[in-house]
Amino acid sequence: MDYKQITSPAEKNIALVAHDNLKSTLSLWCREHKEKLSKHTLFATGTSGSIVEHETGLKINKLISGPLGGDQQIGARISEGEIDLLIFFWDPFEPMPHDPDVKALLRIAAVWNIPVACNRSTADMLIHSSLMGNTYTRDVPDYASYLNSRKA
């Protein structure tokens, strides 16, 4: 696979997701970082987004619930270049009925080379990074080049 560079804008599109046992943790984290988050565009799966929006007053673009396809909606937005950062507080101690969706979301985030935080410590590091409020250039798969090479 060939790669190309794209530049994420200073105002990021951030996806917020949390498993049931960590929704309150995500909401608390968002309250603690409300000022910084308010400078970006926020997306979330349905239940997580509703809770965060209600408890913080932040504007959240809510998708459907994760187990009903919300994880895949976020994954699709990542592959279309519409998400720059994923904050996904997943519960390593609780089996999830939609575990394949979770793995697919994490895989697509890795494929498209976006920063991912799976816990508060990493989320804190990302939100306080000097790169957060600036443009950032990253390598992504060059799908057009891939298609052209398949025609040969």
N, C-alpha and C positions, 0 to 999 in steps of 0.2 A: 504494500500500500504506500502510495506517495502521500506526502503531507504538504499542507500550505499553512500560511500564517493568517490569523484573523486577530483583530483587536477588539477586545471588550471595552465598552465605554466607561467613563468615570462613574456614571450612574448605572449600577449593575441591576440585572434582573436576577432576583434571589428566590429560589424555591425553598419552602419550609415544609417539612414532613416530620411527623412523630408517631411512633407506635402508641397504643392506648396508655400504657404505663408511664410514658414519658411526655405526654401532651402537656401536663402541668409544668414539667421541666422546660419544655420549649417555650411555653407562655411566659414563664418567669425570665428566661434568657432574653426573650424579646422585650419584655418590660425594662430589663436592665440596659438594653442597647437600643431603646426606642428612638433616641435622637439620631443615632447613626443609621438605623434601618429606615427611618422616615425619608432619607435622602435617596433611597433606591426604590425600585418597583418590586413588590413582593407578590409571589404566587404561593399557593398552598393547596394541599389536598383538602377536601371538604370539611371534615370535622376539625382537623388541626387549624385550618384557616379561620373557621367560625370562632373557635375558642380564642385564638390569638387576637383576632379583630375585636371581639367582645371585651377581652381583658386589657387590651393595650390602646385601643382606638386607632391602631394603624390600619391603613387601607390595604386590604388583601384581595387579590384576584383569586377567588376560590374556584377550584376544580371539583370534580366529584370525589367521594370518599376513596381512599387508597385501595381497599379490597374490591371496590366496584369498578376500578379502572383508573383511579386518580394517579397512582404511581406510574402507570403507562402513559397517561396524558403528560405528566412532567417529563418522562423519558422522551416522548415525541418532541416536546418543546426543546429539550437539550439537543437532540439530533438535528433540529431545524435552526440551531444557533440562537434560540430565544431565551435560554437560561445561561447565566454566567457563573453561578455559584449554587451549590446544594447544601443546605443544612438539613440533615436527616438524622434525627435522634431515634435510632432503632434500638430495640431491647434485645440484648444478646442472651437473656435468660428466659425469654418467653417464646415458645414456638408460635409461628404465625401461619394461619391457613393460606395466606397469599404469599408465602415465602418465595415462590418462583418470580412473582412480580417484583419483590424487593431486590432479589439478586439481579434481575434484568435491569432495574433502575440503576443500581450501583455499577453494573457492567457498562451501561451506555454512558454514564458519567465518566468512567475511566476511558472509554473509547474516544469520547469527544474532549477529553483532557480538561475538564472543569474541576475547580477546587471542590472538595467534599469534606464536610465536617460531620462525623457520626457521634460526637459527644461534645459536652460543654467546653472542655479544654481546647479542642481543635477549633470549635466555633469562636471562642474568645480570641485565639490566635489570628484567625482569618479576619474577624471584624475590626481588630486593632492593627492589622497590617497596613503599611504605608501604601500598598497596592490597591487597597479597598476603594479609595476615593479618586483613583487615577486610572487612566487607560492601562490596559494590560494586553500584551501580544502573546498569543499561544499557538502551538501547532495543533492542527486538526486534520483528520483524514481528508484528502482531496478526492472527493467522490466523482467529480467530473473527469478528472484524470484517470481514475479507475475505470469508469465506463468507456472512455476512449481507448484504453489499453485492451479492453475486452473485445472491441470491434475488430482489432487487427488480426 
